[in-house]
Amino acid sequence: MRKRSDSNNKMFSVAKAERQLQMFSVAKVKRQLQSAKLERKSTTCYGHEP
């Protein structure tokens, strides 16, 4: 009986770790996209000025 609960705990912590990694990488990509958008905005503003 104890072995089964151990493997369940392992699976749970693996799933939890995978979720956290996924959330982290999603947040990282969002930050990169946001900074890229900001950079693009600032360069296009300067580009349109006479």
mmCIF entry with sequence, helices, sheets and N, C-alpha, C, O atoms, coordinates in Angstrom:
data_MODEL
# 
_entry.id   MODEL 
# 
_entity.id                         1 
_entity.type                       polymer 
_entity.pdbx_number_of_molecules   1 
# 
_entity_poly.entity_id                      1 
_entity_poly.type                           'polypeptide(L)' 
_entity_poly.nstd_linkage                   no 
_entity_poly.nstd_monomer                   no 
_entity_poly.pdbx_seq_one_letter_code       MRKRSDSNNKMFSVAKAERQLQMFSVAKVKRQLQSAKLERKSTTCYGHEP 
_entity_poly.pdbx_seq_one_letter_code_can   MRKRSDSNNKMFSVAKAERQLQMFSVAKVKRQLQSAKLERKSTTCYGHEP 
_entity_poly.pdbx_strand_id                 A 
# 
loop_
_entity_poly_seq.entity_id 
_entity_poly_seq.num 
_entity_poly_seq.mon_id 
_entity_poly_seq.hetero 
1 1  MET n 
1 2  ARG n 
1 3  LYS n 
1 4  ARG n 
1 5  SER n 
1 6  ASP n 
1 7  SER n 
1 8  ASN n 
1 9  ASN n 
1 10 LYS n 
1 11 MET n 
1 12 PHE n 
1 13 SER n 
1 14 VAL n 
1 15 ALA n 
1 16 LYS n 
1 17 ALA n 
1 18 GLU n 
1 19 ARG n 
1 20 GLN n 
1 21 LEU n 
1 22 GLN n 
1 23 MET n 
1 24 PHE n 
1 25 SER n 
1 26 VAL n 
1 27 ALA n 
1 28 LYS n 
1 29 VAL n 
1 30 LYS n 
1 31 ARG n 
1 32 GLN n 
1 33 LEU n 
1 34 GLN n 
1 35 SER n 
1 36 ALA n 
1 37 LYS n 
1 38 LEU n 
1 39 GLU n 
1 40 ARG n 
1 41 LYS n 
1 42 SER n 
1 43 THR n 
1 44 THR n 
1 45 CYS n 
1 46 TYR n 
1 47 GLY n 
1 48 HIS n 
1 49 GLU n 
1 50 PRO n 
# 
_struct_asym.id          A 
_struct_asym.entity_id   1 
# 
_struct_conf.conf_type_id            HELX_P 
_struct_conf.id                      HELX_P1 
_struct_conf.pdbx_PDB_helix_id       AA1 
_struct_conf.beg_label_comp_id       ARG 
_struct_conf.beg_label_asym_id       A 
_struct_conf.beg_label_seq_id        2 
_struct_conf.pdbx_beg_PDB_ins_code   ? 
_struct_conf.end_label_comp_id       HIS 
_struct_conf.end_label_asym_id       A 
_struct_conf.end_label_seq_id        48 
_struct_conf.pdbx_end_PDB_ins_code   ? 
_struct_conf.beg_auth_comp_id        ARG 
_struct_conf.beg_auth_asym_id        A 
_struct_conf.beg_auth_seq_id         2 
_struct_conf.end_auth_comp_id        HIS 
_struct_conf.end_auth_asym_id        A 
_struct_conf.end_auth_seq_id         48 
_struct_conf.pdbx_PDB_helix_class    1 
_struct_conf.details                 ? 
_struct_conf.pdbx_PDB_helix_length   47 
# 
_struct_conf_type.id          HELX_P 
_struct_conf_type.criteria    ? 
_struct_conf_type.reference   ? 
# 
loop_
_atom_site.group_PDB 
_atom_site.id 
_atom_site.type_symbol 
_atom_site.label_atom_id 
_atom_site.label_alt_id 
_atom_site.label_comp_id 
_atom_site.label_asym_id 
_atom_site.label_entity_id 
_atom_site.label_seq_id 
_atom_site.pdbx_PDB_ins_code 
_atom_site.Cartn_x 
_atom_site.Cartn_y 
_atom_site.Cartn_z 
_atom_site.occupancy 
_atom_site.B_iso_or_equiv 
_atom_site.pdbx_formal_charge 
_atom_site.auth_seq_id 
_atom_site.auth_comp_id 
_atom_site.auth_asym_id 
_atom_site.auth_atom_id 
_atom_site.pdbx_PDB_model_num 
ATOM 1   N N  . MET A 1 1  ? 0.835  -1.203 0.000   1.00 0.00 ? 1  MET A N  1 
ATOM 2   C CA . MET A 1 1  ? 0.000  0.000  0.000   1.00 0.00 ? 1  MET A CA 1 
ATOM 3   C C  . MET A 1 1  ? 0.874  1.259  0.000   1.00 0.00 ? 1  MET A C  1 
ATOM 4   O O  . MET A 1 1  ? 0.558  2.239  -0.675  1.00 0.00 ? 1  MET A O  1 
ATOM 5   N N  . ARG A 1 2  ? 1.963  1.224  0.755   1.00 0.00 ? 2  ARG A N  1 
ATOM 6   C CA . ARG A 1 2  ? 2.805  2.404  0.863   1.00 0.00 ? 2  ARG A CA 1 
ATOM 7   C C  . ARG A 1 2  ? 3.498  2.730  -0.461  1.00 0.00 ? 2  ARG A C  1 
ATOM 8   O O  . ARG A 1 2  ? 3.648  3.899  -0.818  1.00 0.00 ? 2  ARG A O  1 
ATOM 9   N N  . LYS A 1 3  ? 3.920  1.693  -1.186  1.00 0.00 ? 3  LYS A N  1 
ATOM 10  C CA . LYS A 1 3  ? 4.599  1.905  -2.469  1.00 0.00 ? 3  LYS A CA 1 
ATOM 11  C C  . LYS A 1 3  ? 3.702  2.690  -3.425  1.00 0.00 ? 3  LYS A C  1 
ATOM 12  O O  . LYS A 1 3  ? 4.167  3.585  -4.130  1.00 0.00 ? 3  LYS A O  1 
ATOM 13  N N  . ARG A 1 4  ? 2.432  2.351  -3.441  1.00 0.00 ? 4  ARG A N  1 
ATOM 14  C CA . ARG A 1 4  ? 1.517  3.011  -4.359  1.00 0.00 ? 4  ARG A CA 1 
ATOM 15  C C  . ARG A 1 4  ? 1.441  4.507  -4.055  1.00 0.00 ? 4  ARG A C  1 
ATOM 16  O O  . ARG A 1 4  ? 1.472  5.324  -4.975  1.00 0.00 ? 4  ARG A O  1 
ATOM 17  N N  . SER A 1 5  ? 1.345  4.867  -2.801  1.00 0.00 ? 5  SER A N  1 
ATOM 18  C CA . SER A 1 5  ? 1.255  6.292  -2.446  1.00 0.00 ? 5  SER A CA 1 
ATOM 19  C C  . SER A 1 5  ? 2.567  7.009  -2.774  1.00 0.00 ? 5  SER A C  1 
ATOM 20  O O  . SER A 1 5  ? 2.552  8.180  -3.153  1.00 0.00 ? 5  SER A O  1 
ATOM 21  N N  . ASP A 1 6  ? 3.694  6.318  -2.633  1.00 0.00 ? 6  ASP A N  1 
ATOM 22  C CA . ASP A 1 6  ? 4.980  6.924  -2.987  1.00 0.00 ? 6  ASP A CA 1 
ATOM 23  C C  . ASP A 1 6  ? 5.028  7.251  -4.472  1.00 0.00 ? 6  ASP A C  1 
ATOM 24  O O  . ASP A 1 6  ? 5.452  8.341  -4.856  1.00 0.00 ? 6  ASP A O  1 
ATOM 25  N N  . SER A 1 7  ? 4.592  6.309  -5.311  1.00 0.00 ? 7  SER A N  1 
ATOM 26  C CA . SER A 1 7  ? 4.641  6.557  -6.747  1.00 0.00 ? 7  SER A CA 1 
ATOM 27  C C  . SER A 1 7  ? 3.645  7.654  -7.123  1.00 0.00 ? 7  SER A C  1 
ATOM 28  O O  . SER A 1 7  ? 3.906  8.441  -8.033  1.00 0.00 ? 7  SER A O  1 
ATOM 29  N N  . ASN A 1 8  ? 2.507  7.711  -6.431  1.00 0.00 ? 8  ASN A N  1 
ATOM 30  C CA . ASN A 1 8  ? 1.547  8.786  -6.692  1.00 0.00 ? 8  ASN A CA 1 
ATOM 31  C C  . ASN A 1 8  ? 2.162  10.132 -6.343  1.00 0.00 ? 8  ASN A C  1 
ATOM 32  O O  . ASN A 1 8  ? 1.998  11.104 -7.080  1.00 0.00 ? 8  ASN A O  1 
ATOM 33  N N  . ASN A 1 9  ? 2.868  10.188 -5.223  1.00 0.00 ? 9  ASN A N  1 
ATOM 34  C CA . ASN A 1 9  ? 3.518  11.438 -4.822  1.00 0.00 ? 9  ASN A CA 1 
ATOM 35  C C  . ASN A 1 9  ? 4.575  11.840 -5.843  1.00 0.00 ? 9  ASN A C  1 
ATOM 36  O O  . ASN A 1 9  ? 4.703  13.016 -6.182  1.00 0.00 ? 9  ASN A O  1 
ATOM 37  N N  . LYS A 1 10 ? 5.333  10.856 -6.333  1.00 0.00 ? 10 LYS A N  1 
ATOM 38  C CA . LYS A 1 10 ? 6.355  11.154 -7.340  1.00 0.00 ? 10 LYS A CA 1 
ATOM 39  C C  . LYS A 1 10 ? 5.700  11.717 -8.590  1.00 0.00 ? 10 LYS A C  1 
ATOM 40  O O  . LYS A 1 10 ? 6.143  12.730 -9.131  1.00 0.00 ? 10 LYS A O  1 
ATOM 41  N N  . MET A 1 11 ? 4.645  11.059 -9.046  1.00 0.00 ? 11 MET A N  1 
ATOM 42  C CA . MET A 1 11 ? 3.962  11.527 -10.255 1.00 0.00 ? 11 MET A CA 1 
ATOM 43  C C  . MET A 1 11 ? 3.415  12.925 -10.042 1.00 0.00 ? 11 MET A C  1 
ATOM 44  O O  . MET A 1 11 ? 3.482  13.769 -10.935 1.00 0.00 ? 11 MET A O  1 
ATOM 45  N N  . PHE A 1 12 ? 2.875  13.168 -8.862  1.00 0.00 ? 12 PHE A N  1 
ATOM 46  C CA . PHE A 1 12 ? 2.319  14.488 -8.567  1.00 0.00 ? 12 PHE A CA 1 
ATOM 47  C C  . PHE A 1 12 ? 3.401  15.551 -8.589  1.00 0.00 ? 12 PHE A C  1 
ATOM 48  O O  . PHE A 1 12 ? 3.214  16.622 -9.168  1.00 0.00 ? 12 PHE A O  1 
ATOM 49  N N  . SER A 1 13 ? 4.536  15.258 -7.959  1.00 0.00 ? 13 SER A N  1 
ATOM 50  C CA . SER A 1 13 ? 5.597  16.267 -7.923  1.00 0.00 ? 13 SER A CA 1 
ATOM 51  C C  . SER A 1 13 ? 6.221  16.464 -9.299  1.00 0.00 ? 13 SER A C  1 
ATOM 52  O O  . SER A 1 13 ? 6.639  17.573 -9.631  1.00 0.00 ? 13 SER A O  1 
ATOM 53  N N  . VAL A 1 14 ? 6.290  15.411 -10.099 1.00 0.00 ? 14 VAL A N  1 
ATOM 54  C CA . VAL A 1 14 ? 6.810  15.565 -11.465 1.00 0.00 ? 14 VAL A CA 1 
ATOM 55  C C  . VAL A 1 14 ? 5.858  16.440 -12.271 1.00 0.00 ? 14 VAL A C  1 
ATOM 56  O O  . VAL A 1 14 ? 6.293  17.347 -12.980 1.00 0.00 ? 14 VAL A O  1 
ATOM 57  N N  . ALA A 1 15 ? 4.563  16.169 -12.164 1.00 0.00 ? 15 ALA A N  1 
ATOM 58  C CA . ALA A 1 15 ? 3.580  16.966 -12.888 1.00 0.00 ? 15 ALA A CA 1 
ATOM 59  C C  . ALA A 1 15 ? 3.627  18.413 -12.429 1.00 0.00 ? 15 ALA A C  1 
ATOM 60  O O  . ALA A 1 15 ? 3.517  19.336 -13.236 1.00 0.00 ? 15 ALA A O  1 
ATOM 61  N N  . LYS A 1 16 ? 3.791  18.602 -11.124 1.00 0.00 ? 16 LYS A N  1 
ATOM 62  C CA . LYS A 1 16 ? 3.863  19.960 -10.561 1.00 0.00 ? 16 LYS A CA 1 
ATOM 63  C C  . LYS A 1 16 ? 5.098  20.679 -11.098 1.00 0.00 ? 16 LYS A C  1 
ATOM 64  O O  . LYS A 1 16 ? 5.018  21.844 -11.486 1.00 0.00 ? 16 LYS A O  1 
ATOM 65  N N  . ALA A 1 17 ? 6.232  19.995 -11.120 1.00 0.00 ? 17 ALA A N  1 
ATOM 66  C CA . ALA A 1 17 ? 7.471  20.593 -11.621 1.00 0.00 ? 17 ALA A CA 1 
ATOM 67  C C  . ALA A 1 17 ? 7.334  20.945 -13.095 1.00 0.00 ? 17 ALA A C  1 
ATOM 68  O O  . ALA A 1 17 ? 7.774  22.012 -13.524 1.00 0.00 ? 17 ALA A O  1 
ATOM 69  N N  . GLU A 1 18 ? 6.723  20.048 -13.876 1.00 0.00 ? 18 GLU A N  1 
ATOM 70  C CA . GLU A 1 18 ? 6.537  20.322 -15.299 1.00 0.00 ? 18 GLU A CA 1 
ATOM 71  C C  . GLU A 1 18 ? 5.656  21.544 -15.500 1.00 0.00 ? 18 GLU A C  1 
ATOM 72  O O  . GLU A 1 18 ? 5.932  22.386 -16.354 1.00 0.00 ? 18 GLU A O  1 
ATOM 73  N N  . ARG A 1 19 ? 4.591  21.637 -14.705 1.00 0.00 ? 19 ARG A N  1 
ATOM 74  C CA . ARG A 1 19 ? 3.687  22.797 -14.803 1.00 0.00 ? 19 ARG A CA 1 
ATOM 75  C C  . ARG A 1 19 ? 4.431  24.081 -14.469 1.00 0.00 ? 19 ARG A C  1 
ATOM 76  O O  . ARG A 1 19 ? 4.274  25.094 -15.152 1.00 0.00 ? 19 ARG A O  1 
ATOM 77  N N  . GLN A 1 20 ? 5.245  24.037 -13.412 1.00 0.00 ? 20 GLN A N  1 
ATOM 78  C CA . GLN A 1 20 ? 5.987  25.236 -13.019 1.00 0.00 ? 20 GLN A CA 1 
ATOM 79  C C  . GLN A 1 20 ? 6.974  25.641 -14.106 1.00 0.00 ? 20 GLN A C  1 
ATOM 80  O O  . GLN A 1 20 ? 7.123  26.828 -14.399 1.00 0.00 ? 20 GLN A O  1 
ATOM 81  N N  . LEU A 1 21 ? 7.646  24.665 -14.703 1.00 0.00 ? 21 LEU A N  1 
ATOM 82  C CA . LEU A 1 21 ? 8.583  24.964 -15.794 1.00 0.00 ? 21 LEU A CA 1 
ATOM 83  C C  . LEU A 1 21 ? 7.837  25.582 -16.967 1.00 0.00 ? 21 LEU A C  1 
ATOM 84  O O  . LEU A 1 21 ? 8.301  26.548 -17.574 1.00 0.00 ? 21 LEU A O  1 
ATOM 85  N N  . GLN A 1 22 ? 6.679  25.016 -17.279 1.00 0.00 ? 22 GLN A N  1 
ATOM 86  C CA . GLN A 1 22 ? 5.893  25.522 -18.399 1.00 0.00 ? 22 GLN A CA 1 
ATOM 87  C C  . GLN A 1 22 ? 5.456  26.962 -18.130 1.00 0.00 ? 22 GLN A C  1 
ATOM 88  O O  . GLN A 1 22 ? 5.559  27.823 -19.004 1.00 0.00 ? 22 GLN A O  1 
ATOM 89  N N  . MET A 1 23 ? 4.970  27.215 -16.916 1.00 0.00 ? 23 MET A N  1 
ATOM 90  C CA . MET A 1 23 ? 4.538  28.564 -16.563 1.00 0.00 ? 23 MET A CA 1 
ATOM 91  C C  . MET A 1 23 ? 5.718  29.526 -16.652 1.00 0.00 ? 23 MET A C  1 
ATOM 92  O O  . MET A 1 23 ? 5.574  30.651 -17.132 1.00 0.00 ? 23 MET A O  1 
ATOM 93  N N  . PHE A 1 24 ? 6.878  29.083 -16.192 1.00 0.00 ? 24 PHE A N  1 
ATOM 94  C CA . PHE A 1 24 ? 8.067  29.927 -16.212 1.00 0.00 ? 24 PHE A CA 1 
ATOM 95  C C  . PHE A 1 24 ? 8.461  30.266 -17.639 1.00 0.00 ? 24 PHE A C  1 
ATOM 96  O O  . PHE A 1 24 ? 8.748  31.421 -17.955 1.00 0.00 ? 24 PHE A O  1 
ATOM 97  N N  . SER A 1 25 ? 8.474  29.246 -18.507 1.00 0.00 ? 25 SER A N  1 
ATOM 98  C CA . SER A 1 25 ? 8.889  29.511 -19.885 1.00 0.00 ? 25 SER A CA 1 
ATOM 99  C C  . SER A 1 25 ? 7.863  30.366 -20.612 1.00 0.00 ? 25 SER A C  1 
ATOM 100 O O  . SER A 1 25 ? 8.232  31.185 -21.453 1.00 0.00 ? 25 SER A O  1 
ATOM 101 N N  . VAL A 1 26 ? 6.579  30.192 -20.304 1.00 0.00 ? 26 VAL A N  1 
ATOM 102 C CA . VAL A 1 26 ? 5.544  31.034 -20.914 1.00 0.00 ? 26 VAL A CA 1 
ATOM 103 C C  . VAL A 1 26 ? 5.739  32.482 -20.483 1.00 0.00 ? 26 VAL A C  1 
ATOM 104 O O  . VAL A 1 26 ? 5.659  33.397 -21.303 1.00 0.00 ? 26 VAL A O  1 
ATOM 105 N N  . ALA A 1 27 ? 5.991  32.684 -19.206 1.00 0.00 ? 27 ALA A N  1 
ATOM 106 C CA . ALA A 1 27 ? 6.209  34.044 -18.696 1.00 0.00 ? 27 ALA A CA 1 
ATOM 107 C C  . ALA A 1 27 ? 7.451  34.652 -19.339 1.00 0.00 ? 27 ALA A C  1 
ATOM 108 O O  . ALA A 1 27 ? 7.467  35.837 -19.671 1.00 0.00 ? 27 ALA A O  1 
ATOM 109 N N  . LYS A 1 28 ? 8.484  33.844 -19.512 1.00 0.00 ? 28 LYS A N  1 
ATOM 110 C CA . LYS A 1 28 ? 9.728  34.318 -20.117 1.00 0.00 ? 28 LYS A CA 1 
ATOM 111 C C  . LYS A 1 28 ? 9.485  34.755 -21.563 1.00 0.00 ? 28 LYS A C  1 
ATOM 112 O O  . LYS A 1 28 ? 9.946  35.817 -21.983 1.00 0.00 ? 28 LYS A O  1 
ATOM 113 N N  . VAL A 1 29 ? 8.771  33.942 -22.307 1.00 0.00 ? 29 VAL A N  1 
ATOM 114 C CA . VAL A 1 29 ? 8.469  34.273 -23.711 1.00 0.00 ? 29 VAL A CA 1 
ATOM 115 C C  . VAL A 1 29 ? 7.625  35.534 -23.782 1.00 0.00 ? 29 VAL A C  1 
ATOM 116 O O  . VAL A 1 29 ? 7.858  36.395 -24.630 1.00 0.00 ? 29 VAL A O  1 
ATOM 117 N N  . LYS A 1 30 ? 6.645  35.645 -22.891 1.00 0.00 ? 30 LYS A N  1 
ATOM 118 C CA . LYS A 1 30 ? 5.797  36.846 -22.878 1.00 0.00 ? 30 LYS A CA 1 
ATOM 119 C C  . LYS A 1 30 ? 6.637  38.094 -22.630 1.00 0.00 ? 30 LYS A C  1 
ATOM 120 O O  . LYS A 1 30 ? 6.450  39.121 -23.283 1.00 0.00 ? 30 LYS A O  1 
ATOM 121 N N  . ARG A 1 31 ? 7.567  37.994 -21.677 1.00 0.00 ? 31 ARG A N  1 
ATOM 122 C CA . ARG A 1 31 ? 8.438  39.149 -21.395 1.00 0.00 ? 31 ARG A CA 1 
ATOM 123 C C  . ARG A 1 31 ? 9.270  39.510 -22.614 1.00 0.00 ? 31 ARG A C  1 
ATOM 124 O O  . ARG A 1 31 ? 9.412  40.686 -22.950 1.00 0.00 ? 31 ARG A O  1 
ATOM 125 N N  . GLN A 1 32 ? 9.824  38.489 -23.281 1.00 0.00 ? 32 GLN A N  1 
ATOM 126 C CA . GLN A 1 32 ? 10.648 38.743 -24.461 1.00 0.00 ? 32 GLN A CA 1 
ATOM 127 C C  . GLN A 1 32 ? 9.825  39.402 -25.557 1.00 0.00 ? 32 GLN A C  1 
ATOM 128 O O  . GLN A 1 32 ? 10.285 40.344 -26.201 1.00 0.00 ? 32 GLN A O  1 
ATOM 129 N N  . LEU A 1 33 ? 8.608  38.908 -25.770 1.00 0.00 ? 33 LEU A N  1 
ATOM 130 C CA . LEU A 1 33 ? 7.743  39.495 -26.799 1.00 0.00 ? 33 LEU A CA 1 
ATOM 131 C C  . LEU A 1 33 ? 7.405  40.933 -26.457 1.00 0.00 ? 33 LEU A C  1 
ATOM 132 O O  . LEU A 1 33 ? 7.403  41.807 -27.324 1.00 0.00 ? 33 LEU A O  1 
ATOM 133 N N  . GLN A 1 34 ? 7.120  41.169 -25.183 1.00 0.00 ? 34 GLN A N  1 
ATOM 134 C CA . GLN A 1 34 ? 6.757  42.516 -24.755 1.00 0.00 ? 34 GLN A CA 1 
ATOM 135 C C  . GLN A 1 34 ? 7.930  43.476 -24.962 1.00 0.00 ? 34 GLN A C  1 
ATOM 136 O O  . GLN A 1 34 ? 7.738  44.586 -25.457 1.00 0.00 ? 34 GLN A O  1 
ATOM 137 N N  . SER A 1 35 ? 9.125  43.064 -24.592 1.00 0.00 ? 35 SER A N  1 
ATOM 138 C CA . SER A 1 35 ? 10.280 43.940 -24.756 1.00 0.00 ? 35 SER A CA 1 
ATOM 139 C C  . SER A 1 35 ? 10.566 44.148 -26.244 1.00 0.00 ? 35 SER A C  1 
ATOM 140 O O  . SER A 1 35 ? 10.983 45.236 -26.643 1.00 0.00 ? 35 SER A O  1 
ATOM 141 N N  . ALA A 1 36 ? 10.350 43.126 -27.064 1.00 0.00 ? 36 ALA A N  1 
ATOM 142 C CA . ALA A 1 36 ? 10.558 43.265 -28.505 1.00 0.00 ? 36 ALA A CA 1 
ATOM 143 C C  . ALA A 1 36 ? 9.553  44.265 -29.075 1.00 0.00 ? 36 ALA A C  1 
ATOM 144 O O  . ALA A 1 36 ? 9.906  45.079 -29.928 1.00 0.00 ? 36 ALA A O  1 
ATOM 145 N N  . LYS A 1 37 ? 8.306  44.208 -28.609 1.00 0.00 ? 37 LYS A N  1 
ATOM 146 C CA . LYS A 1 37 ? 7.288  45.154 -29.069 1.00 0.00 ? 37 LYS A CA 1 
ATOM 147 C C  . LYS A 1 37 ? 7.671  46.571 -28.680 1.00 0.00 ? 37 LYS A C  1 
ATOM 148 O O  . LYS A 1 37 ? 7.548  47.494 -29.485 1.00 0.00 ? 37 LYS A O  1 
ATOM 149 N N  . LEU A 1 38 ? 8.132  46.747 -27.455 1.00 0.00 ? 38 LEU A N  1 
ATOM 150 C CA . LEU A 1 38 ? 8.529  48.079 -26.992 1.00 0.00 ? 38 LEU A CA 1 
ATOM 151 C C  . LEU A 1 38 ? 9.682  48.613 -27.828 1.00 0.00 ? 38 LEU A C  1 
ATOM 152 O O  . LEU A 1 38 ? 9.697  49.786 -28.203 1.00 0.00 ? 38 LEU A O  1 
ATOM 153 N N  . GLU A 1 39 ? 10.647 47.747 -28.117 1.00 0.00 ? 39 GLU A N  1 
ATOM 154 C CA . GLU A 1 39 ? 11.790 48.173 -28.934 1.00 0.00 ? 39 GLU A CA 1 
ATOM 155 C C  . GLU A 1 39 ? 11.322 48.571 -30.329 1.00 0.00 ? 39 GLU A C  1 
ATOM 156 O O  . GLU A 1 39 ? 11.769 49.577 -30.881 1.00 0.00 ? 39 GLU A O  1 
ATOM 157 N N  . ARG A 1 40 ? 10.416 47.769 -30.895 1.00 0.00 ? 40 ARG A N  1 
ATOM 158 C CA . ARG A 1 40 ? 9.921  48.053 -32.231 1.00 0.00 ? 40 ARG A CA 1 
ATOM 159 C C  . ARG A 1 40 ? 9.169  49.381 -32.244 1.00 0.00 ? 40 ARG A C  1 
ATOM 160 O O  . ARG A 1 40 ? 9.328  50.187 -33.160 1.00 0.00 ? 40 ARG A O  1 
ATOM 161 N N  . LYS A 1 41 ? 8.344  49.600 -31.212 1.00 0.00 ? 41 LYS A N  1 
ATOM 162 C CA . LYS A 1 41 ? 7.587  50.852 -31.123 1.00 0.00 ? 41 LYS A CA 1 
ATOM 163 C C  . LYS A 1 41 ? 8.533  52.048 -31.088 1.00 0.00 ? 41 LYS A C  1 
ATOM 164 O O  . LYS A 1 41 ? 8.331  53.023 -31.811 1.00 0.00 ? 41 LYS A O  1 
ATOM 165 N N  . SER A 1 42 ? 9.567  51.974 -30.247 1.00 0.00 ? 42 SER A N  1 
ATOM 166 C CA . SER A 1 42 ? 10.472 53.113 -30.107 1.00 0.00 ? 42 SER A CA 1 
ATOM 167 C C  . SER A 1 42 ? 11.242 53.351 -31.408 1.00 0.00 ? 42 SER A C  1 
ATOM 168 O O  . SER A 1 42 ? 11.491 54.502 -31.768 1.00 0.00 ? 42 SER A O  1 
ATOM 169 N N  . THR A 1 43 ? 11.618 52.298 -32.111 1.00 0.00 ? 43 THR A N  1 
ATOM 170 C CA . THR A 1 43 ? 12.366 52.509 -33.354 1.00 0.00 ? 43 THR A CA 1 
ATOM 171 C C  . THR A 1 43 ? 11.454 53.026 -34.455 1.00 0.00 ? 43 THR A C  1 
ATOM 172 O O  . THR A 1 43 ? 11.875 53.852 -35.265 1.00 0.00 ? 43 THR A O  1 
ATOM 173 N N  . THR A 1 44 ? 10.201 52.552 -34.499 1.00 0.00 ? 44 THR A N  1 
ATOM 174 C CA . THR A 1 44 ? 9.310  53.034 -35.559 1.00 0.00 ? 44 THR A CA 1 
ATOM 175 C C  . THR A 1 44 ? 8.953  54.492 -35.320 1.00 0.00 ? 44 THR A C  1 
ATOM 176 O O  . THR A 1 44 ? 8.791  55.254 -36.274 1.00 0.00 ? 44 THR A O  1 
ATOM 177 N N  . CYS A 1 45 ? 8.830  54.889 -34.063 1.00 0.00 ? 45 CYS A N  1 
ATOM 178 C CA . CYS A 1 45 ? 8.527  56.297 -33.769 1.00 0.00 ? 45 CYS A CA 1 
ATOM 179 C C  . CYS A 1 45 ? 9.640  57.197 -34.319 1.00 0.00 ? 45 CYS A C  1 
ATOM 180 O O  . CYS A 1 45 ? 9.368  58.225 -34.939 1.00 0.00 ? 45 CYS A O  1 
ATOM 181 N N  . TYR A 1 46 ? 10.860 56.810 -34.091 1.00 0.00 ? 46 TYR A N  1 
ATOM 182 C CA . TYR A 1 46 ? 11.977 57.621 -34.573 1.00 0.00 ? 46 TYR A CA 1 
ATOM 183 C C  . TYR A 1 46 ? 12.051 57.584 -36.102 1.00 0.00 ? 46 TYR A C  1 
ATOM 184 O O  . TYR A 1 46 ? 12.430 58.562 -36.746 1.00 0.00 ? 46 TYR A O  1 
ATOM 185 N N  . GLY A 1 47 ? 11.680 56.428 -36.665 1.00 0.00 ? 47 GLY A N  1 
ATOM 186 C CA . GLY A 1 47 ? 11.755 56.286 -38.109 1.00 0.00 ? 47 GLY A CA 1 
ATOM 187 C C  . GLY A 1 47 ? 10.758 57.163 -38.851 1.00 0.00 ? 47 GLY A C  1 
ATOM 188 O O  . GLY A 1 47 ? 11.023 57.565 -39.984 1.00 0.00 ? 47 GLY A O  1 
ATOM 189 N N  . HIS A 1 48 ? 9.624  57.466 -38.244 1.00 0.00 ? 48 HIS A N  1 
ATOM 190 C CA . HIS A 1 48 ? 8.604  58.266 -38.923 1.00 0.00 ? 48 HIS A CA 1 
ATOM 191 C C  . HIS A 1 48 ? 8.813  59.760 -38.769 1.00 0.00 ? 48 HIS A C  1 
ATOM 192 O O  . HIS A 1 48 ? 8.171  60.548 -39.464 1.00 0.00 ? 48 HIS A O  1 
ATOM 193 N N  . GLU A 1 49 ? 9.692  60.158 -37.879 1.00 0.00 ? 49 GLU A N  1 
ATOM 194 C CA . GLU A 1 49 ? 9.936  61.593 -37.694 1.00 0.00 ? 49 GLU A CA 1 
ATOM 195 C C  . GLU A 1 49 ? 10.762 62.142 -38.863 1.00 0.00 ? 49 GLU A C  1 
ATOM 196 O O  . GLU A 1 49 ? 11.698 61.478 -39.311 1.00 0.00 ? 49 GLU A O  1 
ATOM 197 N N  . PRO A 1 50 ? 10.441 63.322 -39.359 1.00 0.00 ? 50 PRO A N  1 
ATOM 198 C CA . PRO A 1 50 ? 11.190 63.901 -40.474 1.00 0.00 ? 50 PRO A CA 1 
ATOM 199 C C  . PRO A 1 50 ? 12.577 64.379 -40.091 1.00 0.00 ? 50 PRO A C  1 
ATOM 200 O O  . PRO A 1 50 ? 13.311 64.887 -40.939 1.00 0.00 ? 50 PRO A O  1 
# 
